[in-house]
């Protein structure tokens, strides 16, 4: 499945839905999972300095691996501790260069395939200093392509509007289809490559949804509705959710985040099996409060239980 990629957050830091976060695997198991993904035909791996040791794990797993030569490695800029607004243009340029060189060392590469602004917003993109520093690295041959990862619609539209940014990474799932309104059409017109992440909405589209109660009950209900639409078991729901995104128009690549080899193979096998159903399935987008679709707001908005 060449359009599938591996996101590495779950391999390096705690990850999951509210109340169900799991610790990452040990480094050796994480490296085995990455190599197994290569053997299954995955050729896109996304990582970031913010994911703890993830870049080093990717670099060690892929170094001199026979299947890694044509694998696209995407990483992100390190986020300045005090934020981008605290830096002068000269400091931004120095930080961008230092971050890129650190990633090159960790990933054991001479050039970065894709370097993205992590959690970019409209103000940062329109200011232009960070994107200009990235463009300089590209002109020097240290980076092949530039992109941005975003959360909000207005941030995504700003990234699409900047011709220097070729790739846009957005949260998108069968439960969160807000990008279909404006972002995906705008990206198609601009020729921007769209990478979807959070396909399982931080683990909601798994059997863990059965344990969501109280304020999170609507997520459980929406997950169950998707499961029934695919005639899938709870254990099969993640693969069905992945298959759904893979067959949505406007999505060029989709990231999955397995924690181990067993999850990797299950997701790939299930996504393939549910592919035909996903290609023909028409589902109305569920109506859910905006905060439920934004995992960063879960801890502040509500607690699990009740």
PyMOL commands that set and color helices and strands:
alter all, ss='L'
color gray80, all
select helices_A, chain A and resi 9-12+27-39+49-51+54-62+84-86+89-107+122-127+129-139+153-161+178-180+183-190+207-211+214-229+237-246+261-273+275-280+290-293+295-301
alter helices_A, ss='H'
color red, helices_A
select strands_A, chain A and resi 4-7+44-46+72-76+112-117+143-149+167-171+193-197+253-256
alter strands_A, ss='S'
color yellow, strands_A
deselect
rebuild
show_as cartoon
